[in-house]
Amino acid sequence: MTEHMLELDLDDVTDKAALMDRCVRHLELPDRFGRTWDALAEGLAALPDGPESGPVLVVVRNWRQYARSRPEEWEIAQEVFSSAADRAPALSVVLALGGSS
């Protein structure tokens, strides 16, 4: 089984609403997605059960601006990414360290 990679590009994201919108668009979450931290954790954990049905790698890029502008939210987001990966062993979430943001 091949790994399915999804890129979550947070360029110009500076608040939770924009983060949730970007997650819907980039992570193939349904439009009816609740846009809460709990809904994000559930949606992420469900990704390996999607149409690719293999391991899923989520690469978070250009996250530094969001982390600087909303450090408390960014901390929660990282906890959500981590808990989703703990709940779904076929899911990996990594933070890209390269880039200009």
C-alpha positions as MATLAB code, in Angstrom:
seq = 'MTEHMLELDLDDVTDKAALMDRCVRHLELPDRFGRTWDALAEGLAALPDGPESGPVLVVVRNWRQYARSRPEEWEIAQEVFSSAADRAPALSVVLALGGSS';
ca = [
       0.000    0.000    0.000;
       1.351    3.420   -0.910;
       1.268    6.386    1.380;
      -1.166    9.181    0.534;
       0.321   12.637    1.166;
      -1.759   15.717    1.900;
      -0.213   19.159    2.193;
      -1.699   21.632    4.652;
      -0.301   25.014    3.609;
      -0.934   27.622    6.304;
       0.521   30.555    4.365;
      -1.382   33.722    5.400;
      -3.376   31.866    8.092;
      -3.543   34.060   11.195;
      -6.549   32.756   13.122;
      -8.534   29.617   13.926;
     -11.285   30.318   11.373;
      -8.748   30.540    8.548;
      -6.992   27.401    9.829;
     -10.254   25.449    9.808;
     -11.128   26.699    6.310;
      -7.697   25.659    5.072;
      -8.080   22.220    6.687;
     -11.371   21.673    4.856;
      -9.812   22.644    1.543;
      -6.427   20.915    1.838;
      -7.241   17.827    3.897;
     -10.246   16.687    1.912;
     -12.589   17.189    4.875;
     -16.303   17.485    4.082;
     -17.886   20.947    3.765;
     -20.164   20.030    6.697;
     -17.045   19.726    8.903;
     -17.812   21.408   12.255;
     -14.737   23.683   12.371;
     -14.029   22.946   16.042;
     -10.909   21.438   17.571;
     -12.774   18.198   18.357;
     -14.150   17.993   14.816;
     -10.651   18.544   13.419;
      -9.246   15.730   15.579;
     -12.002   13.381   14.408;
     -11.589   14.389   10.769;
      -7.835   13.880   10.871;
      -8.137   10.514   12.601;
     -10.603    9.399    9.904;
      -8.282   10.260    6.991;
      -6.647    6.813    6.772;
     -10.134    5.312    6.324;
     -10.736    7.445    3.237;
     -10.671    6.439   -0.406;
      -6.919    5.844   -0.421;
      -7.253    3.430    2.541;
      -3.536    3.341    3.203;
      -1.149    5.318    5.374;
      -1.718    9.075    5.253;
       0.998   11.680    5.671;
      -0.093   15.250    6.386;
       2.681   17.794    5.828;
       2.019   21.159    7.482;
       3.847   23.946    5.659;
       4.221   27.680    6.272;
       2.919   27.404    9.836;
       5.274   29.881   11.530;
       3.182   33.022   10.886;
       0.154   31.379   12.492;
       2.276   30.121   15.392;
       3.582   33.659   16.003;
       0.245   35.437   15.644;
      -1.817   32.945   17.700;
       0.570   30.959   19.928;
      -2.202   29.591   22.167;
      -4.224   28.381   19.178;
      -1.114   26.938   17.547;
      -0.380   24.961   20.713;
      -3.910   23.536   20.615;
      -3.559   22.747   16.908;
      -0.366   20.790   17.583;
      -2.118   18.860   20.367;
      -4.967   18.063   17.962;
      -2.516   16.847   15.295;
      -0.744   14.697   17.868;
      -3.897   13.194   19.371;
      -5.293   12.380   15.908;
      -2.058   10.594   15.006;
      -2.216    8.685   18.307;
      -5.801    7.592   17.539;
      -5.034    6.579   13.945;
      -1.709    4.722   13.652;
      -1.847    5.005    9.828;
      -1.797    8.815   10.141;
       1.385   10.871   10.409;
       1.434   14.652   10.756;
       4.744   16.443   10.246;
       5.740   20.105   10.367;
       7.865   21.212    7.436;
      10.779   23.289    8.689;
      11.872   24.734    5.348;
      10.303   27.657    3.571;
      10.191   31.370    4.098;
       7.350   31.758    6.615;
];
